[in-house]
Amino acid sequence: MQREAALMYAATHNLRVVGESSDIGSGLVFNHPGLLAMLAAVKSGRIFAVIIKDVSRIGRNAIKTHDIIANDIGAYGVMLHCYSHPPIPRNEQVPLRELVSLYEAKKRK
């Protein structure tokens, strides 16, 4: 279901999908093959956007997730699109409390 929603979001926002990755496992572990493949694509310069459901799909440790968004995605000029809330602009430092608030606000709905 997340894959289909992400593909629909891409089509709606005129984004061409050039790759996909997924993982099954704990959101507290950050060495899953899909996450590492996505980060490698970001660092290679092959992509300019990443589409996910929400930031909890990257990880459930708020500090480590914020670090990945700021230093491993945003630092490379890649825009993070979360189809369950507005996109996080390229190179914009997002305060940790805002990321947590976005996730918490969505969880309550």
C-alpha positions as CSV (number, residue, x, y, z in Angstrom):
1,M,0.0,0.0,0.0
2,Q,2.8,2.5,0.8
3,R,4.5,1.7,-2.6
4,E,1.3,2.4,-4.5
5,A,0.7,5.6,-2.6
6,A,4.2,6.8,-3.2
7,L,3.9,6.0,-7.0
8,M,0.6,7.9,-7.1
9,Y,2.2,10.8,-5.3
10,A,5.1,10.8,-7.8
11,A,2.7,10.8,-10.8
12,T,0.6,13.6,-9.3
13,H,3.7,15.7,-8.7
14,N,5.2,15.0,-12.1
15,L,8.2,13.1,-10.5
16,R,9.8,10.3,-12.5
17,V,10.6,7.3,-10.4
18,V,14.1,6.0,-11.1
19,G,14.4,3.5,-8.3
20,E,12.7,1.9,-5.3
21,S,13.8,0.4,-2.0
22,S,12.0,-1.1,0.9
23,D,12.8,-2.8,4.1
24,I,11.1,-5.0,6.7
25,G,12.4,-4.9,10.2
26,S,12.9,-2.7,13.2
27,G,12.8,1.1,12.8
28,L,15.4,1.4,15.4
29,V,18.0,-0.2,13.2
30,F,19.6,1.9,10.5
31,N,21.6,-0.6,8.4
32,H,18.8,-2.1,6.4
33,P,19.7,-2.8,2.7
34,G,16.9,-0.6,1.3
35,L,17.8,2.4,3.5
36,L,21.5,2.0,2.6
37,A,20.7,1.7,-1.1
38,M,18.6,4.9,-1.0
39,L,21.3,6.8,0.8
40,A,23.9,5.6,-1.7
41,A,21.6,6.9,-4.6
42,V,21.3,10.2,-2.7
43,K,25.1,10.5,-2.3
44,S,25.8,9.5,-5.9
45,G,23.8,12.5,-7.2
46,R,21.5,10.3,-9.3
47,I,18.4,11.5,-7.6
48,F,16.9,14.9,-6.5
49,A,13.9,13.6,-4.4
50,V,13.0,10.8,-2.1
51,I,9.3,9.9,-1.5
52,I,8.2,8.2,1.7
53,K,5.0,8.0,3.7
54,D,6.4,9.9,6.7
55,V,9.7,10.4,8.5
56,S,9.1,7.3,10.6
57,R,9.8,5.2,7.5
58,I,13.4,6.3,7.7
59,G,13.6,5.3,11.4
60,R,11.9,5.5,14.7
61,N,14.9,7.0,16.6
62,A,14.1,10.7,16.3
63,I,17.7,11.9,16.7
64,K,19.2,9.5,14.3
65,T,16.3,10.1,11.8
66,H,16.9,13.8,12.0
67,D,20.6,13.3,11.4
68,I,19.9,11.2,8.3
69,I,17.5,13.8,6.9
70,A,19.8,16.7,7.6
71,N,23.2,15.2,6.8
72,D,22.6,12.3,4.5
73,I,19.6,13.6,2.4
74,G,19.3,17.4,2.8
75,A,23.1,18.0,2.7
76,Y,23.1,16.6,-0.9
77,G,20.3,18.9,-2.0
78,V,17.7,16.2,-2.2
79,M,14.1,17.0,-1.3
80,L,12.3,14.7,1.0
81,H,8.7,14.2,0.0
82,C,6.4,12.7,2.7
83,Y,3.2,12.0,1.0
84,S,1.3,12.1,4.3
85,H,2.4,15.8,4.9
86,P,4.1,18.7,3.0
87,P,7.6,18.2,1.5
88,I,10.7,19.2,3.4
89,P,12.6,21.6,1.1
90,R,16.2,21.0,-0.1
91,N,19.0,22.1,2.2
92,E,16.6,23.3,4.9
93,Q,17.5,22.4,8.4
94,V,14.3,21.1,10.1
95,P,14.3,21.4,13.8
96,L,13.9,18.0,15.5
97,R,10.8,19.1,17.4
98,E,9.1,19.9,14.1
99,L,9.9,16.4,12.7
100,V,8.5,14.8,15.8
101,S,5.5,17.1,15.8
102,L,4.7,16.2,12.2
103,Y,4.9,12.5,13.0
104,E,3.0,12.9,16.3
105,A,0.3,15.0,14.7
106,K,-0.3,12.5,11.9
107,K,-0.3,9.6,14.4
108,R,-3.2,11.1,16.3
109,K,-5.5,11.5,13.2
